[in-house]
């Protein structure tokens, strides 16, 4: 587990940040034990966010994954809404379009532009050491958001986002409990993975692999749907053509789940008769929980902009910054879906 630097919980000091935490039903928590992403122990990181050019604003360069899902769209919008002059910021936005090599070049471009802090939501978790060292050598602090990196944590200021492994554990615990309650003796699982090598995929897949081994579940099909609805539908259609028995769909984000359900319905299958679980918590997915098409969702909060903004302000003020802070998230099922629908993101 990554060690914390003078650990203390982040206090959300501004009214706008408090509103976001209330809206998403998420705050922050100390880390659980995450999957092994290869991150090493801190050996020192002394960069502090500063107004280098003295214009009264902090220029944030945001290197985004892309726009592959409703979650990602909401995540991007939270940055565009928050990092504005009224809040003390300017935003330089770069979209990697799901290309890890392009994203690394995007970060290098941000370094050459002389931004004052960089936020990276990485496409995948590997190969970042040279780029992060370049940022550190240039005196530009780096925040990692949403997905973690397989690097020593002396190469970045802090990580803020979801605990993907814990999300997966909440969902696999639900599967186990649901099976027991409904007298299901066999689990034949179709596993729709996210982008291979992303920490969301690593953590959620690891949780399923462990639970399947511990409980004797069968993963009858496993393919990446790349976190998109179109690919999720394509993968599910390919599986259904094999006419194999299945009773559970474990889909690593809502968009792939929409695609899987569309494929099932086009085949004449009633999704309410299957145990379908998902991740994220888009409004339309939460409605599907109410409708019985999805049985549970591992919530993942996309509205990180204001909370990352507060971290940056804390760094400017010389406060101790935790090396890692996870969003507090819940499992959405029939017991709380109506409540969560009122605060869910997206449409």
N, C-alpha and C positions, 0 to 999 in steps of 0.2 A: 504494500500500500504506500502511496506517496506520503511523505511526511509533510506536516503542515508547518508553515513558517509563522511562529508566534500565533498559533491558531486562536481565533475568536470568531464568533458568528458575525456575519455582516448585518449591521443595523440599517434598515431601509429608512433613510432620513427624510426623504422628500415626500410630499403628498402624492406626487405623480407616481412614484415607485410603489407607495403603499396601495394605490388604486390598482396597479397592475397585479400585485400579489393577490389582492382580494379578487380581482376579476378572474384570475386563472386558478384560484384555489391552491396556489403554490407559493412557497416561500423559499427558505434555504435550510439545509441540514448538514450535519457533519457527514463525512464519507462513510459508506458501508465498505465492505471488502469487495473491490471491483474485480473483473476478470483481468488476467495478466496482459497488460497492453505494452509491457516492456519499459515503462517509465522508470527512471532511476531515482536515486535520492538526491535531494537538493545539495549543491556544493557552493551555493552563493549566487544571489541575483540582486543587485543593488540599484537597478535602473528605476527611476521614479518618473512618472508622467509630469511633464513640464510644458509650459507655454513658451516654447523655444523662440518663436518669432515675435513675441510680445504683443500680439494683436488682440489679446483678451479672449481668444477662442482656442480650443484644443481641436486640432485636425485629426480625425480618426479615419484611418484607412481600413475598410471592412472588406475582407476577402471571403466572399460567400461561395457556397457549394454550387448553387444554381437555382433552378425553380422547378424542381422535379415533383413537388407535392404541395398540397394545401398547407401542410405544416411549414414548409420552407417559405411559401408566399407570406404567411403570417409573420414568420421570423424576420424576413427582410423588411416588411412594413413597420415592424416595431422599431427597427433601427432608423429607418427613414423618418419616422414620426418623432423619435426622441432626439437624435443627434442633429440638432438645429441650433442656430445662433441664440434663440431664446433660452436654451438650456446650457449655453456656453460652449457649443461645439460646431464644427463643420464636418461634413461627411464626404469622403471619397469612396465610391462604391465600385467594387470589381466582382463580376459574375464569372465563375469558372466553367459554367455549363457542364458540370459533372466531370471535367477533365483535370485529373490531379497534376499533370505537367503544366497545364495552363495556369492552374492556381498558384503553383510555386513561382511561375514567371510574374503573375499578378502581384505577388508579395514583393518580389524584387523591384517591380515598377513602382510600388508604393514607397519602398525604401528610397529609390532614386528621386522620387518627388519630394522627399523630405517631410512626410507626414509625422505627426508627433506621437502617435500611438497606433498600433496595428491590432485589429481583431481578426483572427482566422477561425472560420468554421470549416474544418478540413474535409475534403472529399474522402481521403483515406488517411490512415494513421502513420504511414511509414515514409522514410526518405526526406524528412524535414530538417535534419540536423544542419546541413550547410546553409540553408535559407535562414533559419533562426539565428545561427551564428552571425550571419551578415547583418541582420537587424540589430543584434546585440552590439556588434562592433560599431554600428552607426549610431548607437545610443538611443534606439527607438524601442520602448517597451512593447511587448507582445502579450496580448490576452488571447487565450484559446477558449472558444465557446462552442457549445452544443456537443462536439465530438472531441475526444482526447487524442493525444499523440504518443507514439512510441519513442519518446526522447527523454533524456535526462531533464529534470525540471529546473535545472539552473539555466535553461534556455528560454524560459518564458516567465512572465510575471505571475499569472494565475490562470486557473481553469474555472469556468462557471457553466453549468448546464446539468443535464440529466444523468442519473446513475443508470445506465442502460442494462447492466447486469441485474440490479435490483428490480427494475421494471420487469425483466424477464422472469425473475423469481416470483414476483407477485402473480403474474399470469399463469405460470406453471403450477403454483399453489392452487389457483382457482380451478385449473383443469382437474387436478387431483381431487379437490373437494366436490366439484360438479359430478365427476364420475362416481364417487362414492354415494352422493345423494340420489343420483339417478340410476343406480345399479348398473353402470357400464363396466363390464369386465374386461373389455378389449379396447385398446387405443391404437387406431391406425391413422397416422398423422401425415397430412400434406404440409410441408414446411416451405413457405415462401420467404426467402431470405432477402434482406436489403442489399445495398451496394457492398460487395465483398471487400473486406478490409477496412470498412468504416467501423468506428467503435459502437455505433448503434447495432450493426449486424453482429459484431464480435460478442457483445454482451448479451444480446437477446438470443443469439444462436447457442451460446455457451450454456445459458440457463436451460434451454430446451434439451440440449445434449445430456446435461447432467440429470435432469428430471426423467428423461426417457430411460437412461441407464438404471436409475434408482428404482423406477416403478415398472419396468418391463414393458414400456410403450414401444410401439413400432413406428418408425419414421419411414413411410412407404414411398415418399417422393420428396426431393429437396432440390430446389433450384432458386437462383436469384431472380427476383422481379425488379431489381434496381430501384426500388422505392417508387415506381410509377404505376399508374392505373393500367395503362396500355400493356406494359410488360407483365404485370400481375395477371391480367386476363389471358394473355398469350401463354404464359406458363401453366395456368390452370387448365386451359383448353387442351394443351398438350398432354397433361396428366389424364384428363377425363377420357381422351381417346384410347387410353390403355385399358379402360374398364376394370381398374383395380378397386378393391374395397377400401373405403375410408370413412371415417366418422368424425374426424377433427381436422380443422384447418388452422394452422398457426402462422399468421401473416404478420410480418415485422413492421408494417405501417398501414394506415387506413386506406391510402390510395391503392395499394396492392389488394387490399381486402375488397374494395369496390370492384376491382377487376375480376377477382376470384368469384365473387357473388354473381356478377354479370355472366360469367362463363357457366356457372352452375345453373342459373335460371334459363339460359339459352339451351341447355341440355335437358331441361324439364325437371331439374332437381329443386326441391324446396329447401332454401338455406336454413329455415327455422328448424328443420329436422336434424341439423348437424351442429356440432360444437365448434363454432367459429370464434376465434379470439384475434385481437388486433392490438395495435399500438398507436398512440398519439392523442386522439380525442377531438378530432374535428367535429363540428356541430352535426353534420349529416351522419357521421358514424355513431355519435351518441344517440341520435334519433333511431338508428338501426338497432341499438341495444333495446330501446323502448319497444320497437317493433318485433323484437325477437330474432332478427337475422344475425346479429352479433351477440354473443353471450357475455363478453367482457373485453375491456380495453385497458391496456397499460398506459396510463396517462403520461404524456411528455409535454412539457410547457414550452411553446415556441416564443413567447413574448419576453425575450431576454434583454432587449435594448436598454430599457431604463435601469435594470439591475446591473448590467455591465457598466452603464454610465455612472452609477453610484460607486462602483469599484474604482473607476478611473478617478473620480473626484476624491475618493479616500486616499488614493496613491498621491495625488497632487498635494493633499493636506499632510502628507508624511505619516499617515496611519499605517499600522501593520496590516498587511493583506494576507488572508489565508491562501495557501498555495492551491487549494482545491475546495470548492463548495458545490454541493449538489442541490438542485431544486427539490423541494418537497412535493411529491406527487402521490396520487391515489390510484386504486383500481376502480374502474367504472363498470358497474354491472347493474342488474335490474333493481337493486336496492337503493341506488343513488343516481341513476341516469337522469331522472326528471330534474333533480337538483342541479346536476352538472350541465344539462342542456342549456340552462339559463346563463351560464358563464363560459360556455365552450367557444373556442375560436372558429373562424371560418364561416362557412355557410352550409 
